[in-house]
Amino acid sequence: MKSKNRISVIMTAMLLLVFLPYNMAQDKLPKVVILATGGTIAGAGESSTGSAYTSGQVKIDHMIDAVPNIRKLADLRGEQLSNVGSQDMSIKIWIKLANRINELLAGDVDGIVITHGTDTQEETAFFLNLIVKSDKPVVLTGSMRPSTALSADGPLNMYNAVAVAANPDSKGRGVMIVMNDEILSAHAAKKMITTPVQTFQSPQKGLLGTAIFGQVTFFHYPFGLHTTKSEFSVDGVKKLPRVDIVYGCADMSPDLIPMLVKAGAKGIVIAGVGDGNMTEATLKAAKKATSKGIVVVRASRVPIGTVLLHGEVNDAEYGTVSSMDLNPQKARVLLMLALLKDRSREELQDLFLNY
Ligand code: GLU
């Protein structure tokens, strides 16, 4: 062999020796895709101690690069699906997100992380919990402090979310929210406090587990049917039937109910007082709406607890449905999906008992 050829053979062998173990290690890591939608986790402000900032400013590749050692947890790549504060999360983005997740999980991807603002994160999580057709882990995360803030919580939340998505024990637990070292189910997670980092809580049903510096421990499986057991689908669907939420209070006026029906609502969720109660006048308006085929669901403005079926309100008499333990915003998600098909009041009530 000529000496020039010998040198090139030796160099190729050396390159293989250097890069082969790296590639083999990458092959062994679970494949996780981060779908970025925006939110405070991608937010930026002028000052590290000021409260003013704008959501959805930083792109996903920069966010991944800002988290030390995250690439050691998974063979990771990011996709930017949207970049909005979650107050602007829409049904259009939900459908796009669900279709992309189903496509990725039907292939060789082992888990999904979604970065998302916290304002409506529990709604997106619950929607995906009903629409994702896979038992592979789907994890939402976000942050309460923007990326430019002192003690930004986004990087560690993202690290822990990837650790959960890459963990084989996470399979079959439905869609999850991972924030502030905790793993919560899409069914039970509620945003409980406006700005501190412990915003997501699961007061009645408890945590699914914890994720602390990437160490994942599970305690429970979630309540309710989800993912592979869910009957809902948005295949070929572009929009969902309109469902509005009406907030209850003392001396509540019934006026909004006929106004919403006139505006095209197919369903109305009433965030009632106490056990899903409302003024006599509102109950009468609800009965009138249900007699016209509009679905009225009784939920509660109280953050914790179950709205009892036939409690102070006889649901059969008024034609109403109880949200059971779904809060008004999640009851709306379930009702929008349920209304894609004709269902009787009893069938709708069964959905609220089972999901
Ligand atoms: N409005 C922001 C959002 O939901 C704030 C909440 C957050 O991301 O923490 O995107």
Boltz pocket constraint, residues with backbone or C-beta under 6 A from the ligand:
constraints:
  - pocket:
      binder: B
      contacts: [[A, 38], [A, 39], [A, 40], [A, 41], [A, 55], [A, 84], [A, 85], [A, 86], [A, 87], [A, 116], [A, 117], [A, 118], [A, 119], [A, 120], [A, 142], [A, 143], [A, 144], [A, 145]]
      max_distance: 6.0
